[in-house]
Amino acid sequence: EAAKIHFITDSSKTDVSKLDPSTCYIQVTAVEPFFNEGEHRFSYFEKNTNLGMFVFSTPFTLLGPAQGLVVDQCKRKTILSVKSSFPCTRKRLPVQEKHEVTLTPIQNSIEVVEQKTEAI
């Protein structure tokens, strides 16, 4: 019998109770390198080697929808650690540790302004 595989491309939390136990689920999302506060990498080479922590963000509101007014917009940042570091000979590494940080609407707004300022 062929295994059923289903890809979940949404980075929001998945309700495991609603998944079919006879199907294999793979959740895929884009990640960015994560650096600890105070860790400065200046060159392109430094920013793209020896990477062991990654982050992805999921927007949400306390009212339900993922997107809302600025005063309601929260963000969940999920930080993933892998056992080795990238780049390496493997395309994927298992996640060793997962940590979530929830930003309030004001924290989210401050982060957006900081990111746009940094881009200038």
Stockholm file with secondary structure:
# STOCKHOLM 1.0

chainA/1-120         EAAKIHFITDSSKTDVSKLDPSTCYIQVTAVEPFFNEGEHRFSYFEKNTNLGMFVFSTPFTLLGPAQGLVVDQCKRKTILSVKSSFPCTRKRLPVQEKHEVTLTPIQNSIEVVEQKTEAI
#=GR chainA/1-120 SS CCCEEEEECCCSCCCGGGSCTTEEEEECCCCEECCCTTCCCCSHHHHTSSEEEEEEEEEEETTSSSSCCTTTEEEEEEEEEEEEEESSSCSCCCEEEEEEEEECHHHHHHHHHHHHHHHC
#=GC SS_cons         CCCEEEEECCCSCCCGGGSCTTEEEEECCCCEECCCTTCCCCSHHHHTSSEEEEEEEEEEETTSSSSCCTTTEEEEEEEEEEEEEESSSCSCCCEEEEEEEEECHHHHHHHHHHHHHHHC
//
